[in-house]
Amino acid sequence: MLDLAVRGIFWVTRAKDNMAYDVVGTMPESNDSKILRDEIIQLRDPNKAAPELMRRVVALVEVDGEEREMVFLTNNLTWSPRSVADLYRCRWEIEVFFKQIKQTLQLADFLGHSANAVRWQVWTALLVYLLLRYLSYVANWGHSFTRLFTILRAVLWAKLDLPGLLDCYGTAKSKFRNLAQPDQAYFPGFR
């Protein structure tokens, strides 16, 4: 974090529960009822490489439909406390997106080692992800994205009617998650 601050880069992260710090000052009170505290702090541990002063924002954030208290740290002392919480939320959504792409599209191991090879593989994975998301939308897919990807990977090289396959599999029209029936265990025309 210190290296980023020295280079003039602003960051937002979550604070650990056991972080030892001293409150050096407080920021002006916010009109936002979701902001509980907004403080200027200094870490107590001299061995930790951190900026001289940091900002500690305690906010109520909605997670999975319920509000939870979260503590954020930043090296930017001028942003509004709501911006600090929103930036972390946006950062978290990006991390979840890349985790889903990495797990679903199996992007953990790269086929090439050059920067260009990695770039091509990432762009290809993003394109596949986008096309499958579109397919799940137009087919009114009622199941998980991973399940759709697994079905399509199983029949990738077979010449099949994709909407027909999804209808036959019994999941494209459903609004709820059913398990496949025994007669749906095999793909039509695929032996």
N, C-alpha and C positions, 0 to 999 in steps of 0.2 A: 504494500500500500504506500509505503514511503517513496518507493521508486516512481510510482505513478504520480504522486503529489509533486515530486521534484520536477517531473517532466511537464507539469501543468495539466494533468488529466484529472478530471473529476470522476468520482465513483460513488456508488451507493451499495451497501451490503447490510446483512443482518448482523446484529450484535449477539455475542455469546452470552449465556445466562451468568457465567462466572467471571465476566470481564471486570477487572479492577480498574476503577477510574475515579477521578475527582471532578466535581462540577465546578467549572471556573466562572461560568456566567449563564444567564438565561436569555433566550431570544424573546422579542415582543410577543405577547399572547396572541394566538390566532383566533379568528372568528369561527373557525371550523370546529364543530363539536367532536369530530373524530380524532382530532389531535389532542393527546393527553398531556404531553410534555415536549418541550423543544429547548435543549440545553447545549451549551458549549462545554466540552469535556477535555480532559487530558488523561492519558493512560498512566497508571501508577508504575507499571513494570518498565524500568528503563532499558531492559534487554530486548524489548519488542520494538521492531522498526516500524514506527508509525509517525504520522504528521504531528507536529507540536500540539495543535488544537484540532479537534474534530467536533462534529455536530451529532448529537444523539436525539433522534426524534422517536417518541413513543406515540403510536397511532392505533386506532381500531381499524382493522382491515377485514373485509369479508373473504372468508375461505370456505369453500364448499357450502355456501348458503348460510353460514353463521359468522358472526363477528368475533375476531380474536385480537388480542393485544399483541402487537409486534414492535420490536425495537430495531430501528435502522441507524446506521452510521454513515456519514458522508464527510468528505473533506471540503465541501462547498458550504460556505457560511452565508450565502446570499439567497439561495433558492427558498421558495416558500416550503413550509413543512408538508403541505399536500403534494407538492411536486416531488419531494423526496420519496414519499410513500407510493405515488403513482409510478415513478421511475422504477422502483423495485418491482412493482406488480408487472409492469411491461417487460422488464428483464426476465422475470420468472416465466412469463408466457412464452418468451423466445426460447428459454432453456427447455421447457416442456415440449415445444414444437421440435427442436433438434433432437431431443431424446427419443421422441416418437419416430422421427425419420430414421435415426440411427438403429433403433431396435426393429422396427417394422421392415424397413428396406435393407436391413443388414449392411449398414454402411460402416461397420466397425473396422473391417480390414480392407485396405485399399489394394487394388490389383497392381497399380503402378506406384513408383516412388518419386517421380518427378513432380514438380508443382503443377505442371500442365495435366498430367495423368490424374492427379487427385482432383483438380478443378473439373475435369471432364466427368469424373465419376460422381462428384457432388451434384453438378448440374443435371446429369442424367437421372440421379435419384430424385432430385427435386421435381423434374418433369414427370417421372413416373408417379410420384406422390400426388402431384396436381391432377394428373389424368385419372387416377384412382379415386380421388376425392370427388371429381366431377362425375365419374361413373356412379359412385355411391349416392350422389344427389339425384341424378336423372333416373336411376333405377329404384329410387325410394328405398334404399337399403336400410333395414331395420336392425342390423346387427353391427358388431364391432368392425372397425377398419381392418384389424388384424385378420379377422375371419375372411373378409373379402380378398385380402392379399393372398391368403393361403389357398383359397379356392382357385384364384387366377394363376397362381404359380404352379398348381397341380396340372392345369390344362393349357399351359402357355403355348406349347407347340402343336396342339390339336386344333383343327379347323372346326370350331363350334360357334353356334349362334350365342353370343354372350348374353343378351337379354333373356333368351330362352333358357340358357343354363341357369341364370340367377332365378328365373321363375320356377324352373323345375326343382331347383334345390330347395325351394319353399321358403326363401327368406326375403326376396326382393319386395314383396307386397306387404309383408307383416310390419306392424307398428310396435310389436313387442318381441322379446327374445325367446323363440321356441327352439327346442332341440330338434334336429332333423329326424324324420321318421325313418324306419328301416328301409322302406322302398325308395327313399331319397339318398341312400348311402352311396349309390353309384351314379356317376355322371352319364347322361344319355349319350349313346354313340361313342363312348370312350371305353375301350376294352383293353 
